[in-house]
Amino acid sequence: MPTAPPLRTALLAGATGLIGRELLARLGADPTYGKIHVWQRRQSSAGALPASTKIKFHTVDFAHPPPAPQPLDDVYIALGTTIKVAGSQAAFRAVDHAYVLAAASSACAAGATRLAVVSALGADAKSSIFYNCVKGEMQQAVAQLGFASVVIAQPSLLIGDRAALGQPVRNGEVWAV
């Protein structure tokens, strides 16, 4: 009788946004994962994120993340903000480039072999548009870390229930729907 493959361990950075919250629910329900570590900037309010015995939450400083837990197979990064929310281009770059790269680097050093990261449609390191340039630079940086597999998702507008996240409605997204 064949033996079942060992359960995988994942790290998710960015579980409180539209994509990260959905990803956490799916990872929690996936029978191939035995443990999911979630890195968050601050402790989530009760009931804000799914609870499961296989999900462990860690509050971290993304500017100086700790070593990723070991063993680690897969890392999912859904960190992101907007320049408006961040307050400046420098603060945006910190979240969407530096924090993403720091989390990915820590996971790679811990032995993760697969990386999935959320970027944006139009990401291009040579773009004259600041937002797209930062996203493109991030993509180039994480692709060079040495993961066996890198998947970069480039969504356009992120449509979802922002009110449930305590975020304001974005008129462009309402118009696009």
LINRA-V542188 format. One record per run of one state. SS is the DSSP state (H for helix, E for strand, C for the rest). FROM is the first residue (numbers start at 1). TO is the last residue. Records with the same first field share a line. If there is no record, write none. Layout:
BEGIN
SS: FROM-TO / FROM-TO
END
This chain:
BEGIN
C: 1-7 / 14-17 / 30-32 / 41-54 / 60-61 / 65-73 / 78-82 / 87-88 / 110-113 / 119-129 / 144-148 / 154-162 / 166-170 / 177-177
E: 8-13 / 33-40 / 55-59 / 74-77 / 114-118 / 149-153
H: 18-29 / 62-64 / 83-86 / 89-109 / 130-143 / 163-165 / 171-176
END
